[in-house]
Amino acid sequence: MQEDIRERIPVCGCSDEQDAAQTGYNTQLLYFTCSSLSRDDRELYVITDRDGNPNVMVRDLETGEERILTDNQSGIMKSYVYFDKQFGKGLSKASVCLDPERKIVYYIQDNQICRADHEGNRKVLAYVPDGRMTAFTHVSADGKLLCVPMTDGRCLDYDPETEGSGLDRRPVYDIDGRVQEEKLSSYLCVYDTETGALQYEKQIPLCWITHVQFHPLDPERIMYNHEWSCYDCGIRRIWIYDHRKDEIIRVRTEGDDTLGDPHGYPRKGGDWVCHEMWSDDGKFIIYHGSYENGPAMVGRYDVENRRYWEIALPDDYNAYGHFTMDHDGNLVCDGYFKFPEEQKVVRENSTDNGPDPHKKDGAYISRVLPDWDQGILSWIPLCRHDSDWLGQDAHPHPIYSHNGRCIYFNSRSGNYVRVYAAKVR
């Protein structure tokens, strides 16, 4: 029932008065492939431009105390998603990841690969090699290794003013198409988090990697993606690299052996798949997307037994969103859900259209409880996020707190991106 929807709770960012006067600032969570919360749920790590340049800030959720941890004064560094920014200069907003156990953030600034603890003590670990483009990084669960995905810089070699489009000035050409045509490569670069020593570099030919995630229990295995695949997105998106065996494994394959949903569809290369993440025990991978000429879906993959469960969403659940997971396997989503007969707000967000087939006009933060064997999703809408979805920073990207009692998310429904929370019920 719509009357059960609660108000979102402001957590971090400018006040309503500042927003109205246009004197506020933007604050956003770190990317969903890592947590933005310390393991004790007391500290929230965010990116803020309150001092004029983006920097990493930590907020004590009990006292309200805030500390800036990084020292960037040079704007935003060019990388995946931030296409029109400065090459090799500024903070790479896509690079920031958190080790929640040790309260250490890792980031790239001015092509330096750095770390900072929650008191703001900083250390330069290594340098990005010349001629490479970086993306979203990840730290292993034991805190010992940092994976920095890199791609031959030619992948984003263009003039944003004449060859860019949309709000983020992304290239008008097919990036993965250029990677295939010009035989470009990506690299899984793994560093020691104490010494900065390069432990290994795995070259992946004909691939544009933007997301990497260590297996939660085995840092010798890294899940990675092929971003915006120009063909066969349904089976080219998700991969695992086993460093111990020097073996590459395709995660989603074509087939009609999917379990659970009696109304499911066979898996095809023409499907669209994205936003993969590990379960806590590393036994499963969660992803979502849509079937070729069919509805949206969310899926689960059994890594050891190579079995698939996929659940198709209702046809009218056609608003783009992300699925992430808590420590018990419950999902949260920032799109898709709508009440029966509800008329959605019409938003002009064509400036942020990617390869996904759905319009970005979702309005709710919903808890989603999956029954994989029965092929059933139970949707519990918690609050409206009402983000305008204009650009990556305004994507809600909801995450659970570690104790599962709260969900944090981004929203820009005024002039600025802010961080909000919703209580789980």
Rosetta blueprint (number, residue, H / E / L):
1 M L
2 Q H
3 E H
4 D H
5 I L
6 R E
7 E L
8 R L
9 I E
10 P E
11 V E
12 C E
13 G L
14 C L
15 S L
16 D H
17 E H
18 Q H
19 D H
20 A H
21 A H
22 Q L
23 T L
24 G L
25 Y L
26 N L
27 T E
28 Q E
29 L E
30 L L
31 Y L
32 F L
33 T L
34 C L
35 S L
36 S L
37 L E
38 S L
39 R L
40 D L
41 D L
42 R L
43 E E
44 L E
45 Y E
46 V E
47 I E
48 T E
49 D L
50 R L
51 D L
52 G L
53 N L
54 P L
55 N E
56 V E
57 M E
58 V E
59 R E
60 D E
61 L L
62 E L
63 T L
64 G L
65 E L
66 E E
67 R E
68 I E
69 L L
70 T L
71 D L
72 N L
73 Q L
74 S L
75 G L
76 I E
77 M E
78 K L
79 S E
80 Y L
81 V L
82 Y E
83 F L
84 D L
85 K L
86 Q E
87 F L
88 G L
89 K L
90 G L
91 L E
92 S L
93 K H
94 A H
95 S H
96 V L
97 C E
98 L E
99 D E
100 P L
101 E L
102 R L
103 K L
104 I E
105 V E
106 Y E
107 Y E
108 I E
109 Q E
110 D L
111 N L
112 Q E
113 I E
114 C E
115 R E
116 A E
117 D E
118 H L
119 E L
120 G L
121 N L
122 R E
123 K E
124 V E
125 L E
126 A E
127 Y E
128 V L
129 P L
130 D L
131 G L
132 R E
133 M E
134 T E
135 A L
136 F L
137 T L
138 H E
139 V E
140 S L
141 A L
142 D L
143 G L
144 K L
145 L E
146 L E
147 C E
148 V E
149 P E
150 M E
151 T E
152 D E
153 G H
154 R H
155 C H
156 L H
157 D L
158 Y L
159 D L
160 P H
161 E H
162 T H
163 E H
164 G E
165 S E
166 G L
167 L L
168 D L
169 R L
170 R E
171 P E
172 V L
173 Y L
174 D L
175 I H
176 D H
177 G H
178 R H
179 V H
180 Q H
181 E H
182 E L
183 K L
184 L L
185 S E
186 S E
187 Y E
188 L E
189 C E
190 V E
191 Y E
192 D E
193 T L
194 E L
195 T L
196 G L
197 A L
198 L E
199 Q E
200 Y E
201 E E
202 K E
203 Q E
204 I E
205 P E
206 L L
207 C L
208 W L
209 I L
210 T L
211 H L
212 V E
213 Q E
214 F E
215 H L
216 P L
217 L L
218 D L
219 P L
220 E L
221 R E
222 I E
223 M E
224 Y E
225 N E
226 H L
227 E L
228 W L
229 S L
230 C L
231 Y L
232 D L
233 C H
234 G H
235 I H
236 R H
237 R L
238 I E
239 W E
240 I E
241 Y E
242 D E
243 H L
244 R L
245 K L
246 D L
247 E E
248 I E
249 I E
250 R E
251 V L
252 R L
253 T L
254 E L
255 G E
256 D L
257 D L
258 T L
259 L E
260 G E
261 D L
262 P L
263 H L
264 G L
265 Y L
266 P L
267 R E
268 K L
269 G L
270 G L
271 D L
272 W E
273 V E
274 C E
275 H E
276 E E
277 M E
278 W E
279 S L
280 D L
281 D L
282 G L
283 K L
284 F E
285 I E
286 I E
287 Y E
288 H E
289 G E
290 S E
291 Y L
292 E L
293 N L
294 G L
295 P L
296 A E
297 M E
298 V E
299 G E
300 R E
301 Y E
302 D E
303 V L
304 E L
305 N L
306 R L
307 R E
308 Y E
309 W E
310 E E
311 I E
312 A E
313 L L
314 P L
315 D L
316 D L
317 Y L
318 N L
319 A E
320 Y L
321 G L
322 H L
323 F E
324 T E
325 M E
326 D L
327 H L
328 D L
329 G L
330 N L
331 L E
332 V E
333 C E
334 D L
335 G L
336 Y L
337 F L
338 K L
339 F L
340 P L
341 E L
342 E L
343 Q L
344 K L
345 V L
346 V L
347 R L
348 E L
349 N L
350 S H
351 T H
352 D H
353 N L
354 G L
355 P L
356 D L
357 P L
358 H L
359 K E
360 K L
361 D L
362 G L
363 A L
364 Y E
365 I E
366 S E
367 R E
368 V E
369 L E
370 P E
371 D E
372 W L
373 D L
374 Q L
375 G L
376 I E
377 L E
378 S E
379 W E
380 I E
381 P E
382 L E
383 C E
384 R E
385 H L
386 D L
387 S L
388 D L
389 W L
390 L L
391 G L
392 Q H
393 D H
394 A H
395 H L
396 P L
397 H L
398 P L
399 I E
400 Y E
401 S L
402 H L
403 N L
404 G L
405 R L
406 C E
407 I E
408 Y E
409 F E
410 N E
411 S E
412 R L
413 S L
414 G L
415 N L
416 Y L
417 V L
418 R E
419 V E
420 Y E
421 A E
422 A E
423 K E
424 V L
425 R L
